[in-house]
């Protein structure tokens, strides 16, 4: 998927002028609320007309002011998942799911209803009214409805922002599973760096009606390390966890991690703040932290007076954060061998 | 309760006129409400005033305008004459009088219902591949049902009570254009008609109560269906 943007739009005192292109099937638009993300999404999907400019999706011209082209939303085939599911209240779950599917030309019906119902685990909901669903269930139905429209591009406009933390991370596996099964190009819109890290490969950064540039989610997370109250969040996907003496042992790279709040069996996602990693120059003899990893410094980066230390251990990567004076005192440079201590309770299970 | 055969005819005629006027107005009411809520164009305020004018004008004035328009020398009258249709002083004229007077009530109720529809539902529908008219019929129309029920019952009740405009364009001909209010008017002007007038008043009250009850029941049912 390649999206080329060159548009202008004035809305009252808000002036939007965006020019950029983003390529890749897992792209994101990142920006604070009020930055113009949603306006951009509306113009891409044809729900709002720019004042002037051009919009291309791959080779298709969606909008061009000088060629006088403005494809109607239904011809663009860009399905949207909204922040609040916006299911049709007068239809049941099944009719909601099939709304777009029925309007899709038979030749383009690549994704079948049975497949999506299974992937999103909607079987037991099919005969229910939509107002009897929980927030997470609604959002799953909305996702299914959009995917079943068999769109060229799936736009997810802050699909997780209305959900609370625990629900949010229950939906993410579904989003990933849909992506694995159906390989539908998507554009993920969010103001959360963590969601960007989990869902996208490259990100268009939007601020005050302008595109600041194309970045990767990792670069975004690194740049925001000092200003984010939680620092850089390392996201770890761990499976094969075994419980022993009240602690959870998870294989990780060539070693293992010891975690206090784990879950046996299934794959879980954990976050670890860069500020919860303590670095030692020499092997500390006795230490209360349950994890002590021998690592190599692969790379170092600056973020507003802080130093980010990219550590390699057993084939895996972690980012730790230290103040600049500590980096000097310990004379940490790329290639240095360090010991990283992490408390078992520092890992937060997301879902 | 004593109702003469003429009274029974008046009741039947009232119902026939009110039902026809409401049914005829529904599609126009829906269309006008849709234009008011979802379209942007110049002169919207003018249309707004024009459509709502019958709400504030005395019905007699409306009746008089209709008489001028559909009369022998009016545009409408000439067209109807060319088509060979007898209009003034028939039940059809009473339908048009009722429709004109009741239309704003119908349109305002539908409009209120439409305004409460979440715009993102329409956007979702469009982004899922529906054309604008597809969205109109599969999202806007079903979600306007409650407004249409409310508007229809208001308009139906208003039509049953229509007097001023009707008496001017349709007259007060027993068996032809005499509706319940016109019959009551006749009884009230004769010294012996008190009990007959009261009987028809009773019928009016009963009809109004039935309409209000029906409105409540259907509204509740739509609500529970939506929650199910």
Interface residues (C-beta under 8 A of the other chain):
Chain A: X42 X45 X46 X47 X72 X73 X74 X77 X78 X79 X80 X82 X84 X86 X88 X89 X90 X99 X100 X103 X104 X129 X131 X132 X145 X146 X149 X155
Chain B: X118 X120 X121 X123 X124 X125 X126 X127 X128 X129 X130 X131 X132 X134 X138 X139 X142 X143 X226 X227 X228
